[in-house]
Amino acid sequence: MLRLSIFLSRLVRNPPPRRVALVMLTALVLAVGLVVVERTIGWPEALRADKVPMRRLGS
């Protein structure tokens, strides 16, 4: 949380150009959208990332 507050205080003191701000806002909206979709309707089985057991060499 401390890192986020430091980052936000730097943004307030020295705002980025409009294009960079739009890219950051777009990334934030996409991330929040993915979380909302996952929480409301769930995640499709085809896109689920399951852990694969690691094979040992020589066993």
Contacts in CASP RR format, 6 or more apart in sequence:
PFRMAT RR
TARGET T0000
AUTHOR 0000-0000-0000
METHOD contacts of the structure
MODEL  1
MLRLSIFLSRLVRNPPPRRVALVMLTALVLAVGLVVVERTIGWPEALRAD
KVPMRRLGS
15 21 0 8 1.000
16 24 0 8 1.000
37 43 0 8 1.000
END
